Amino acid sequence: MSKVLAITGAGAMSEGMRQINPDVVPAFPITPSTQVIEDFSQFVADGKVDTEMITVESEHSAMSACIGAAAAGGRVMTATSSAGMALMWEMLYIASSMRQPVVMTLINRALSAPINIHADHSDSMGARDAGWIQLYAENNQEAYDNLIMAPKIAEKMDVRLPVMVCMDGFIISHCVQTMQLEDDDKVKKFIGGFESTYPVLDTENPSTWGALDLQDYYIEHKRAQHIAMKNAKDAIKKVSEEFADIFGRKYELFESYRIDDAERVIIAINSVCGEIKEVIDERREAGDKVGLLKIRSFRPFPYEEIAAALERVKIVTVLDRSESMGAYGPLFTEIRTALFDAPEKPMVYNRIFGLGGRELFMSDIHDIFEENKTYLETGKVEKMFDYLKVRGG
């Protein structure tokens, strides 16, 4: 039966992996995702799962082994962070291009240099074009739920793409929160058995993987990936509906928090959204019409749905916890694209925050709402792009 327990975000992910009981888990530990693999390896040692655990010499090897195991016909999972995923970079593209439904817990951590072990989104946002589905979580419960849904999304026959389930390093991964751990049998029944496509170990039906693909077919294969990613949007919706029917927690491509009548909205990702909700509730009590749009699915990105959700909003502040040097933040760029063709669109501007784990407090969020209130009253955004809480600025 299901139970409520106090557990870290990383611990929640290892429990989810235990319930899924993947065929193969290749892994190399890196802070702050080490606990996921550490706890899961204990489950393997204790005989609580049937998983073949492969301890490799690097993250590049870990993803290579994931691809090989998935191509052989197994359900495969792993976990990493930051520089670990950066070392996987080549293989991330190969996993998605070979349409292997690998599921990876990504505990977000800043990329070096300077070396930093704390949370920002430079790792996952740097991989936003690698062809992986990206799901983000505000807290431990959402991260666990996303992980339970991830194999079912990835393995849809019109999708067959890898999924990274993202959460903020330390802020969520090492924070103990109460959450509902679902019944093992219910989770297994929800996910179902794994159905492989053209497994290389099927000698009766031989297949070739990773063949040379020149100008005669390469672009068709890339288009097929793009179509699969578009299909993933419906898959996420359908799997989330099934999840809600069974477990009672409902998820969309994004969460609209008190935006039905909101004039001023913040758009953000991951753990900061919890603080933003607290500030919104305080300001709502004072009659201030503010709201939050929290992104859950960054890839595929729900352009049309976001444009529809913001059609009555007057001004939007987009918070990015990563940056694209010489350009606007990755989330801001997508939001501007979503709003470009909208007949009625809000003013929108970009703020970079929290790089390397710098905290954003509730007082800072109040300041953001005061700033966008001023911009709305004057009808002019003074700074389209800026950093929050930075020295010398």
Protein Blocks (a to p, Z undefined) as FASTA:
>chain_A
ZZdddddfklmmmmmmmmnopabdcdddddfklmmmmmmmmmmmnopaccdcdddfbfkl
mmmmmmmmmmnopacddddehjlmmmmmmmmmmmmmnopacdcddddddddddddfbdcf
klmmmmmmnopacdddfblmlmmmmmmmmmmmmmpmklopaddddddehklmmpccdddd
ddfklmmmmnopaddehiaklmklgcdehiacdfklmmmmmmmmmmmmmmmmmmmmmmmm
mmmmmnopacdfbdcehklmpcbdcddehjllmmmmmmmmmmmmnopacdddddfblbdc
dfklmmmmmmmpfbdcdddfbdcehiacfklmmmmmmmmmpmbdcddddddehihhiacd
fklmmmmmmmmmmmmmnopafblbdcehiehZZ
